[in-house]
């Protein structure tokens, strides 16, 4: 049976989430600045979510809400 490396799994999950949110932002023609204004987050916080280095649940929820 294969063993799953949890860190690799989590990294992949963060990357997929970030990519999905970036694609949604671009599809709605939002710049990072536009989304920052809509969410009250900084561009750096949004970039961290999009590049998979952060998974702050509260920030993700704010981004998803703004992109709905």
N, C-alpha and C positions, 0 to 999 in steps of 0.2 A: 504494500500500500504506500502511495506517495505521501510524503509529509509536506504540509503547506507551511511555508515560511510566512508567519503572520505579518512581519514588517513589509515584505514584498507585496502581500495581499493588500495591506492598508495603503501603501504607496500607490498601487494601481488604482484603488478605489478613489483616493484623493485626486489623482490625475484625471480619471474619468469624470468625476463630479466637476472639477474645474473646467475641463474641456466643454462639458455640456452647458455650463453657465456662460462661458465665453461665447460659444456658438449662439446661444439665445440672445445675448447682449448684442452681438453683431447683427443677427437677423432682425432685431428691432432698431437697428441703426443707432444704438447708444454708444457714445464714447465712454471711456472710463470716467471722464469728468461728469458726463450726463448721469451715469449710474450713481456716482458719488453724491451728486445733488439729490437724486431721487431717494437714496437710501440713508443718507446721513453718515455714510462711511467714508473713509478716505480712499483715494485712488490706490494707495499702497495696500490697504486692507483688502480691497477688491482684487488687486493683482495677486496677492498671496493666496486667495481662494482659487482664482483661476489657474495659477501655476501649481497648485497642489501642495503648497507649503503651509497652508492653514486650513483647518476644517472647523473653525469656530461656528458652532451650530446657529447661534443667534445671528451672525453675519450672513450665513447661507440663507437663512429664512428671510432676512430683509431683502437680499438680492432676488431670491425667487419671487417674493411678493411684488417687487418693483417690475419684474419682467413678465408677470402674468397679464 
